[in-house]
Amino acid sequence: MKKNSKIILALIIISPIFWIFQDLIMFSNSKTTENTESEEYTDIIGLFNREELLNNPHAEWFNQNYSDYNLDQETLSKLKPLFKDIEITVFMGTWCSDSRKEIPVFYKLIDKLNFSENSIELIGMTLEKTTPDSLELNQNLINVPTFIFKKGGKEINRIVEFPLETIEKDILEILTTNNYQNPYDF
């Protein structure tokens, strides 16, 4: 039993290092390449809105991951009544592979729920996880993307880097229980 615990602990410690290394490779490649329309790649940094993700060079990954994901309809129906008075702050990096995967899925869910984007604050971060206006201060950010769910301005819980099951199932657990723990809650 102790051997299994040590293996699990080692995996928990090593996996973030792997993801950071993967993001560094993706970042270094993306910063120096040009897309097919000869536009130089630039990251979105600071407070921005979803429409910026629908423009090149970000539209390619956003649209592809949005269309590829199939929402769990049963979970979706359970979520609809729970989104009343919810605010969501999202910290992401357009350079980050996890953000590129999870942000389009999140917006597909938001669209299906007919949730007002006025209740979503979308913040792009640098590779160092900073913003020009220091929006990250006092937010206890570990990795991106980070989805912070609030009610009445007070944090309920957050999804950090990736959902444990699916984005819709993790959000359902956040909004219906006090049991949700992201992989970095120790």
N, C-alpha and C positions, 0 to 999 in steps of 0.2 A: 504494500500500500504506500509506504514512504517513497519507494522508487517511482511509482506513478505520479505522486505529488511533485517530486523533484522534476520529472519530465514535463509536467503541465506548467510548472513555474518557469522552467527554462523556455518553453514555447511562448509563454506570455511575455517574457523579457525580450526574446529574440525577434518575435514577429514585428513589433513596431520599428525595430532597426531595419528589417527587410523592407517595410513599406516606405520608410524615409529614404532609403537607398533607391528604391524604385521611383519615387517622386523626384529625387535629385536627377536621375537619369532622364526622366521624362521632361523635367524643367530645362535641363541643359540642352536637350535636343530641340524642344519647342521654342526656346528663346532665340535660337540662331537660324531656324528654318523659316522659309516663306511658304505660304499656302499656295494652292494651285492658281489663285488669282493674283499672285505676285504681291500680296499684302504682307508686310512684316508682322510677325506674331507679337502681340502685346497682351500682358495680363491685365485683368480688370482689378483695380485696387481702390478700396474705399467703399462708401455707400453707393449702391447702384440699383437699377431695376432690371427685371427679367428680360426686357426687350433687348438689352445689350448682349445677352447670351444668344439671341436669335440672329445676330449679325456675325459675319465672318470675322475672325477665324473660328469663333466658338460655336457657331451654328451647326457645324458638321457633327461634332460629338454630342451636342445637346439634342439635336433632332433625332439622331440615330438611337441614342439611349432612351429617349422619350418614347419613340415608336416601338422599340424592342421589348419594353417591359409590359407584362400583363399583370394588372392589379387583381388582387384577391377580392372578388365581388362580395363575398360573405362578410369579410372584415370591413370592406368599404361601407356596407349598409349599416354596420354597427358604429362606425365612426361619424357618420353624418350628423346625428343629434349632439355629439360631444364637442363639436368645434365652436359652439356658441361662446363668445367672449374670450376666445383664445388669441394670443399674440405669439408670433414666432420670430425669433432673431436667428438668422443663419449666417455663420462665418464659413467662408469657403475660399478655395484657391483655384483659379482657372488653370493653374499649372499642376494641380493635384489629381491623380488618377481616381482617388475615391470621390472627390467632389464631382469630377466629370461623370462618374457612374451614378451617384446618389442624387445630385441636384435635379437632373431631368426626371428621375423617378418621383422625387418629392413633388415637382410641379405637375406631373401627370395626376398624382393623387389630389393635389390642391384643385386642379381643374375639374376633376370628377366630383369633388365635394362642393363645387361652386363657392369655395372659400374666397373671401375678399383679399386680394393681394395688398390692400391697404393695411392689413394686419400683419404683413410680413416685412421684416427689415433684412435686406440682403447686403452682406458686407464681404467684399473681396479683400484678400490678404496677400501680403508678399510671401515669399518663400520662408522668410524669418518669422512669419505669422505676426506681422505688424500692419498698421494702417496709417495713412498720413494724419488722421485726426485722433489717433490713439484710441479708437473705438474698442480695442481689445483689452484695455486696462480694466482690472478688477473683474474680468469675465472668467478667470480660471480656465483658460483654453489650453488644451493639451495637443489636439490634432484637429485637422479639418477633413471633411466638413463637420461642423458642430451645429446642431439644431436645438435651440433653447426654447422650450415651451413655457409660456407665461399666462397667468390669469390675474387680472387686476394689477398688472405690473410686477407681480411676484413670480419668480421661477418655480415651475412645477417639477421639471426634470429636463434632461437633455439626452440626445443621441449624439455620440461622439465617434467620428470617423466612418462607422458603418453600422447598420442595424444588426441586432443579434439574430433576428429571424428575417423579417421583411420590414420595410419602412412602415407599411400600414399596420402590421401586427405590433411592432414596437411602439408606435404612436398610440394604438389602442390600449396597450398595457400602461403607458404613461398617463393617459387620460382617465383610466378606470381603476388603477391600483396605486399603491405606494411601493410596489415591489420591484419596479424596473431599475436595473443597474447596468450601466454601460460597461464595456470591457475594462475601463480604467478606474472604476469605482472600487477602491480597496478598503 
